[in-house]
Amino acid sequence: MLSLSSFRQGLLLLVLLSCLAARAAIPIQHWTMASGARVYLVESPSIAMVDLQIDFDGGARRDPAAQAGLASVTAGMASRGVLAGTGSGEPALDENSLSEAWADLGASFGASASSDRLSFSLRSLTYPDLLARAVALAARQLGQPAFPQAVWQRERERLIAGLREAGTRPATVAARAFAAAVYGTHPYGQEMTAQTLARIEVADMQALYQRAVVPCRARVSVVGAVSRAQVEQLLGVLFARLPVAAGPCTALPAVPEVAPLTQANDLRLPADSAQAHVLLGQPGVKRSDPDFFALTVGNYILGGGGFVSRLTSEVREKRGLSYSVYSYFSPGLHAGAFTVGLQTRPDQATQALAVAREVVARFVAEGPTQQELDAAKSNLIGGFALLIDSNRKLLGNVANIAWNDLPLDYLDGWTARVDRVTVADVRAAFARALQPGAMVTVIVGGSP
């Protein structure tokens, strides 16, 4: 006969399993608006809040080489004030007034730029009056950014000073040299410098904005206590001040692919530092690569799993050459870098690099053991809930689905896809994706 305590424990377990089952299914509503904007919505009514992200194809991959950093500074300047409303009596807002207006609402709206995307993010409580005011202010900021000349002159000087300071740090020197060597002339490897910033004017930001920020190019991701009807109304207001395309969106110019490396390239740069910074890698894969899950699981075993990875075992635990060592893929619309990184004493840099190279080469040639694979899959599947345990994290995953044209059930099937990966899958994927004999090596601060 069950005790009361056992009964309660069993009941608690059933409730917990029911909650997990309910959370496991993440229904994503998807539709295309008359403007051409593609919308992805997850209704989450438990908290009176909405998180929204709008992505446009206006990231750094479209920066002219002579103006590297254009997307980044355009995103930064988009929050520096809004123009007065034409015929509406709306006053212009400078950067301080705009910041205060958002603080008064307890909401936020801002822009950012990555290698591929120019993104705008809104967060607000969904109480009707408050949300309406937040959306109206966001519409002004999205549709009528001021790009004030005086502010740009100030920001440009601040950025140049920051770049000069960063250039004294070995980690920055290593990252810049690595990106340039891995990507060559591809925009992924372009570096924002004082020279490229000097060539960027307000007119260049306005031209980028007009070209990229149009509703028909938008991918909109929404998570929160809002319905489809509310989202459609919200977006109608949000896009109202943007230019409407006369017809279908014309295709933007194609960006060339990252060229594969054909031979090894070793760069050793002097630096007066207590630690040598070591990077090893090559162009990796696109996000659309069919072996994405095999590479994800395999990299967890190689160097993405922290203290349970092979690189940590060989470089740190067995030889004490580095406190931490890691590896990761950076897949995007183009082949992002595969990177192995570590820091070590300058006199140990050559030895640490040799060990890391050997571990990577052996993993590519042989793949993981079944025991390693089982442990990696268990850890990844067990940690999946932490990837979607807040509206903001869930929004990031939904935006990933929207931007990369992934299936709507991608999150529901994520753990099953991980579980299906075999030793042979990992071995074949790494053998195809990586060429250990043709990688870039950067050591900053090590002994010659």
C-alpha positions in Angstrom: 0.0 0.0 0.0 1.3 3.4 -1.0 2.2 5.8 1.8 0.9 9.4 1.7 4.4 10.6 1.1 4.9 8.2 -1.8 1.5 9.2 -3.2 2.4 12.9 -3.1 5.8 12.3 -4.7 4.0 10.3 -7.5 1.5 13.1 -8.0 4.3 15.7 -8.1 6.1 13.6 -10.7 2.9 13.4 -12.9 2.4 17.1 -12.7 6.0 17.7 -13.6 5.9 15.4 -16.6 2.7 17.0 -17.7 4.3 20.4 -17.6 7.3 19.2 -19.5 5.1 17.5 -22.1 3.1 20.7 -22.6 6.4 22.7 -22.9 7.9 20.2 -25.3 5.3 21.1 -28.0 6.1 24.6 -29.2 3.4 25.6 -31.8 4.9 28.2 -34.1 2.3 30.1 -36.2 3.7 31.4 -39.5 2.2 33.6 -42.1 3.1 36.3 -44.7 1.6 39.7 -44.4 0.4 41.8 -47.3 3.5 43.8 -47.0 5.6 40.7 -47.6 6.9 40.5 -44.0 7.2 36.9 -42.9 5.9 36.4 -39.3 6.6 33.7 -36.8 4.6 33.7 -33.5 4.7 31.7 -30.3 1.9 32.6 -28.0 3.0 32.6 -24.4 0.2 34.0 -22.2 1.7 33.2 -18.8 3.4 36.6 -18.5 2.0 39.9 -19.7 5.0 40.6 -21.9 6.0 40.5 -25.5 9.4 40.1 -27.1 9.7 40.9 -30.8 12.6 40.7 -33.2 12.7 42.0 -36.8 15.6 40.8 -39.0 16.7 42.3 -42.3 19.4 41.2 -44.7 21.6 44.2 -43.9 24.4 42.8 -41.8 28.1 43.1 -42.1 28.3 40.7 -45.0 27.0 43.6 -47.2 29.5 46.2 -46.0 31.7 47.6 -48.7 35.3 46.6 -48.0 36.3 50.3 -47.8 33.5 50.9 -45.3 33.8 47.9 -43.0 31.7 48.5 -40.0 28.9 50.3 -41.9 26.1 48.0 -40.6 27.4 48.1 -37.1 27.5 51.9 -36.9 24.1 52.2 -38.7 22.5 50.0 -36.0 24.1 52.1 -33.3 23.1 55.4 -34.8 19.5 54.2 -35.3 18.9 54.8 -31.6 20.4 58.3 -31.5 17.1 60.2 -32.1 14.0 60.4 -34.3 12.8 63.1 -36.7 9.8 65.2 -36.1 6.5 63.8 -37.5 5.4 65.3 -40.8 2.2 67.2 -40.2 1.5 65.2 -37.0 2.8 67.6 -34.5 5.2 65.0 -33.1 8.4 66.7 -31.9 11.8 65.5 -32.8 13.5 63.5 -30.1 17.3 63.6 -29.5 19.1 60.6 -28.1 18.5 61.7 -24.4 14.8 62.4 -24.9 14.4 59.0 -26.8 16.1 57.2 -24.0 14.0 58.9 -21.3 10.8 58.0 -23.3 11.7 54.3 -23.3 12.6 54.5 -19.6 9.2 56.1 -18.8 7.5 53.2 -20.6 9.5 50.5 -18.9 10.1 49.1 -22.4 13.0 48.9 -24.8 13.7 49.0 -28.5 17.0 48.9 -30.2 19.0 47.8 -33.2 22.1 45.6 -33.6 24.1 44.2 -36.5 25.7 40.8 -36.9 27.6 39.2 -39.8 24.3 38.4 -41.6 21.5 40.5 -40.0 20.4 44.0 -39.2 18.1 43.4 -36.3 15.6 45.4 -34.3 14.2 44.2 -30.9 11.2 45.3 -28.9 10.3 44.3 -25.4 7.2 45.6 -23.6 4.5 44.6 -21.2 1.3 43.9 -23.0 -1.1 46.0 -21.0 -3.1 47.6 -23.8 -2.3 51.3 -23.2 1.3 50.6 -22.4 1.9 48.3 -25.4 0.2 50.8 -27.8 2.5 53.6 -26.6 5.6 51.4 -26.9 4.7 50.3 -30.4 4.0 53.9 -31.5 7.4 55.0 -30.2 9.1 52.0 -31.8 7.4 52.9 -35.1 8.9 56.3 -35.0 12.3 55.0 -34.2 12.2 52.3 -36.9 10.7 54.6 -39.6 12.2 58.0 -38.9 15.7 57.6 -37.4 17.4 61.0 -37.3 21.1 59.9 -37.8 22.3 63.3 -36.4 25.6 64.5 -37.9 27.0 65.9 -34.7 26.3 62.7 -32.9 28.0 60.6 -35.6 31.1 62.8 -35.4 31.3 62.2 -31.7 30.6 58.4 -32.0 33.2 58.0 -34.7 35.8 59.5 -32.5 34.7 57.3 -29.6 34.8 54.2 -31.8 38.3 55.0 -33.2 39.6 55.5 -29.7 38.1 52.1 -28.7 39.7 50.4 -31.7 43.1 51.8 -30.8 42.8 50.6 -27.2 41.5 47.2 -28.3 44.5 46.9 -30.7 46.8 46.8 -27.6 45.2 43.6 -26.3 46.7 40.3 -27.5 43.3 38.6 -27.7 42.0 41.3 -30.1 45.2 41.1 -32.2 44.8 37.3 -32.4 41.1 37.5 -33.4 41.7 40.0 -36.1 44.6 38.2 -37.6 42.7 34.9 -37.5 39.6 36.3 -39.2 41.6 37.9 -42.0 43.5 34.7 -42.6 40.5 32.4 -42.5 38.1 34.5 -44.6 40.5 36.2 -47.0 38.6 38.9 -48.9 35.2 37.6 -47.9 33.1 40.2 -45.9 33.1 37.9 -42.9 36.8 38.8 -42.4 36.5 42.5 -42.9 37.8 44.6 -40.0 36.4 47.9 -38.9 39.3 50.3 -38.6 39.9 54.1 -38.1 40.3 54.3 -41.9 37.0 52.5 -42.8 35.2 54.6 -40.2 36.6 57.8 -41.7 34.9 56.9 -45.0 31.4 56.4 -43.5 29.1 59.3 -43.6 25.5 59.8 -42.5 24.4 59.6 -46.1 25.9 56.0 -46.3 23.9 54.9 -43.2 20.8 56.4 -44.7 21.3 54.6 -48.0 21.9 51.3 -46.2 18.8 51.8 -44.1 16.6 52.7 -47.1 17.9 49.7 -49.0 17.6 47.1 -46.2 14.8 48.2 -43.9 11.7 47.6 -45.9 8.7 45.5 -44.8 8.9 43.0 -47.7 12.4 42.0 -46.5 11.5 41.5 -42.9 11.5 38.3 -40.9 9.5 39.0 -37.7 9.7 36.7 -34.7 7.3 37.2 -31.7 7.0 35.4 -28.4 4.6 36.6 -25.7 1.1 37.2 -24.5 -0.3 38.3 -27.9 -2.6 36.7 -30.5 -2.1 36.6 -34.2 -4.7 39.4 -34.6 -2.8 41.6 -32.1 0.5 40.9 -33.9 -0.9 41.9 -37.3 -2.3 45.1 -35.8 1.0 45.8 -34.0 3.1 45.3 -37.2 0.7 47.5 -39.1 1.6 50.3 -36.8 5.3 49.4 -36.6 5.8 49.4 -40.4 3.5 52.3 -41.2 6.4 54.8 -41.5 8.5 52.6 -43.7 8.4 52.9 -47.5 6.1 50.5 -49.2 7.6 48.6 -52.2 5.7 49.3 -55.4 5.9 45.6 -56.3 7.6 42.4 -55.2 11.0 42.9 -53.4 13.8 42.8 -55.9 16.6 40.4 -55.0 19.6 41.9 -53.3 23.0 41.3 -55.0 24.5 37.9 -54.2 27.4 37.7 -51.7 30.2 35.4 -52.8 30.9 32.3 -50.8 33.9 31.9 -48.5 36.9 30.4 -50.4 38.2 27.2 -48.9 41.8 27.2 -47.7 44.2 25.2 -49.8 47.3 25.1 -47.5 48.3 25.7 -43.9 49.1 29.3 -42.8 51.0 29.9 -39.6 51.1 33.4 -38.1 53.3 34.2 -35.1 52.9 37.7 -33.8 55.0 39.2 -31.0 53.3 40.6 -27.9 54.5 41.5 -24.4 52.0 39.5 -22.4 51.9 36.9 -19.6 49.8 34.6 -21.8 50.1 33.5 -25.4 46.9 33.5 -27.3 46.5 30.5 -29.7 43.9 30.1 -32.4 43.6 27.3 -34.9 40.9 26.8 -37.6 39.5 27.2 -41.1 36.2 28.1 -42.9 33.6 25.7 -41.5 30.0 25.2 -42.7 26.9 27.1 -43.5 23.9 27.0 -41.1 22.0 25.1 -43.8 24.6 22.3 -43.8 22.8 18.9 -43.7 25.4 17.7 -41.2 24.6 20.4 -38.7 23.5 18.0 -35.9 26.3 15.6 -36.5 28.8 18.5 -36.3 27.1 19.9 -33.2 27.3 16.6 -31.3 30.8 15.9 -32.5 32.1 19.3 -31.5 30.6 18.8 -28.0 32.9 15.8 -27.8 35.9 17.5 -29.4 36.0 20.9 -27.6 32.5 22.3 -27.0 31.7 20.3 -23.9 34.0 22.1 -21.5 35.7 19.8 -19.0 34.3 16.6 -20.7 35.8 17.4 -24.1 38.8 15.7 -25.7 40.7 18.9 -26.0 40.4 19.7 -22.3 41.4 16.2 -21.4 44.6 16.2 -23.6 45.7 19.8 -23.3 44.6 20.7 -19.7 44.1 17.6 -17.7 46.9 15.4 -18.9 49.6 18.0 -19.7 48.6 21.2 -17.8 49.2 23.4 -20.8 46.1 25.6 -20.5 43.4 26.3 -18.0 40.8 26.2 -20.8 40.7 25.1 -24.4 37.6 25.0 -26.6 36.4 24.5 -30.2 33.2 25.7 -32.0 31.6 26.2 -35.4 30.1 29.6 -36.4 27.7 28.7 -39.2 25.9 31.5 -41.0 24.5 32.3 -44.4 28.1 31.5 -45.5 30.7 29.2 -44.1 31.6 30.6 -40.7 34.9 29.7 -39.0 35.7 26.5 -37.2 37.9 27.6 -34.3 40.0 26.0 -31.6 41.3 28.5 -29.0 43.4 28.4 -25.9 45.7 30.6 -23.8 49.0 29.3 -22.3 52.4 30.4 -21.1 54.4 31.9 -23.9 57.1 29.1 -23.6 54.4 26.4 -23.9 52.5 27.8 -26.9 54.2 25.6 -29.5 53.7 22.5 -27.4 50.0 23.3 -26.7 49.4 24.0 -30.3 50.9 20.7 -31.4 48.7 18.8 -28.9 45.6 20.6 -30.1 46.4 19.9 -33.7 47.0 16.2 -33.0 43.7 15.9 -31.1 41.8 17.6 -34.0 43.5 15.5 -36.7 42.8 12.2 -34.8 39.2 13.2 -34.2 38.7 13.9 -37.9 40.3 10.7 -38.9 38.7 8.4 -36.3 35.6 10.1 -35.0 34.3 9.6 -31.4 33.9 6.4 -29.4 30.4 5.1 -28.8 30.8 5.9 -25.1 31.7 9.5 -25.9 28.8 9.9 -28.3 26.3 8.5 -25.8 27.5 10.9 -23.1 27.4 13.9 -25.4 23.9 13.2 -26.6 22.7 12.7 -23.0 24.2 16.0 -22.0 22.9 17.9 -25.0 19.4 16.5 -24.7 19.4 17.0 -20.9 20.3 20.6 -21.3 17.9 21.4 -24.1 15.3 22.8 -21.7 17.7 25.5 -20.7 17.7 26.8 -24.3 14.1 27.8 -24.2 13.4 28.5 -20.5 12.6 32.2 -21.0 10.7 34.2 -23.5 13.9 35.9 -24.6 15.7 32.6 -25.2 12.7 31.2 -27.0 12.6 34.3 -29.2 16.2 33.7 -30.2 15.4 30.2 -31.3 12.3 31.3 -33.2 14.3 34.0 -34.9 16.9 31.3 -35.9 14.1 29.3 -37.4 12.8 32.3 -39.3 16.1 33.5 -40.6 17.4 30.1 -41.7 14.1 28.8 -43.1 14.1 25.8 -40.7 11.0 23.7 -40.3 8.4 25.0 -37.9 8.7 21.8 -35.8 12.5 22.3 -35.5 12.5 22.8 -31.7 10.0 20.0 -31.2 12.3 17.6 -33.1 15.6 18.9 -31.8 16.3 16.2 -29.2 15.2 13.5 -31.6 17.6 14.7 -34.2 20.4 14.8 -31.7 19.5 11.3 -30.5 19.7 9.9 -34.1 23.3 11.0 -34.6 25.6 8.0 -34.9 29.4 7.5 -34.6 29.5 7.1 -38.4 27.6 10.3 -38.9 30.1 12.3 -36.8 33.1 10.7 -38.5 31.7 11.4 -42.0 30.7 15.0 -41.2 34.0 16.0 -39.7 36.0 14.3 -42.5 34.0 16.3 -45.0 34.0 19.6 -43.1 37.5 19.9 -41.7 41.0 19.6 -43.3 43.5 19.5 -40.5 46.4 19.9 -42.9 45.1 23.2 -44.3 44.3 25.3 -41.3 45.2 28.8 -40.1 47.3 29.0 -37.0 47.7 32.3 -35.0 49.9 32.6 -32.0 50.2 36.0 -30.4 52.9 36.3 -27.7 54.4 32.8 -27.9 58.1 31.9 -28.3 59.3 31.7 -31.9 
